[in-house]
Amino acid sequence: MRAITVSDRAAGVDGVSLSDKPYPHAAENDVIVRVHAAGFTRGELDWPGTWTDRVGRDRTPSVLGHELSGVVVDLGYGTTGLSVGQRVFGLSDWTRDGSLAEYTAIEVRNLAPLPADIDYTTAAALPISGLTAWQALFVHADLAPGQTVLIHGAAGSVGSLAVQLAREVGARVIGTGRARDRDIALGLGVGVFLDLQSDQLEAAGQVDVVLDGIGGEVFDRSIALVRPGGTLVTIAAPPSTQPEDGRAVFFVVETDRAQLTELAQRTRDGRIRPLVGAVRSLADAPVAFASGSRGPGKTIIQVAED
């Protein structure tokens, strides 16, 4: 099969290439998915799991990408819960070969059924961004109706879904980003938009929840905005300081079938929509990986025709 692999850590994005790999083996509780569409994160080259397995052994050449949608074509020993021919989407393990391949082996617990009326491209844009937004707002921050949430990068992959989820539960949303993001953020339901380059972040006032995916100075300035009892959730780096009367939490997204199912249902109902940007072929994936996003929305790799 064909796959996008990396084997030389020092080469960075120049080491990403289209390669031939053996058809994957389905271990116990695995399924083999014929990948139709896949997503990736450029930061994967900095993740330890890209280069070593769970016990620290070198596992290169590694297949990149972790978000996927496709069809189950084979079951490992003892696998239950899904069947051959079933449409699925989900998030593969960080320390195993990923989704930028024609076929991938993945634990069944990391997948959820994909309804027939959600296309593969849309589904591939949901797992990391959707689960991150869900877990930040509802698992770590306990966002409730009537609260105010400040979402940094409100037009980004995570931020855009967080805006929509927060609005759905009846929260007031303040979003930040660059000037070019203003119309997108307002269209998603942001009540107030602040340009990080020209507006005063302090204009947001006191908020119940901050979702930070930027870190650095933005994190430091956001600490003072958390009202007593509030929560700052960051996915950028472990916090070096805490709000005076609140808390700051760092987390790494985890797969969750129930949450994936909730995201799929909201997508079907039109309550949320992931922002999909460029759609590229598997052969073009090294270029897409090197260049990153050139506009709004998440770049998706179309591996097989729908």
Buried (B, 14 or more C-beta within 10 A) or exposed (E): BBBBBBBEEEEEBEBBBBBEBEEBEBEEBBBBBBBBBBBBBBEBBEBEBBBBEEEEEEBEBBBBBBBBBBBBBBBBEEBEBBEEEBBBBBBBBBBBBBBBBBBBBBBBEBBBBBBEEBBBBBBBBBBBBBBBBBBBBBBBBEBEEEBBBBBBBBBBBBBBBBBBBBBBBEBBBBBBBEEEBBEBBBEBBBBBBBBBEEBEBEEBEEBBBBBBBBBEEBBEBBBEBBBEEBBBBBBBEEBEEEBEEBBBBBBEBEBBBEBBBBBBEBBEEEEBBBBBBBBBEBEBBBEBBEEEBEEBBBBBBBBBEE
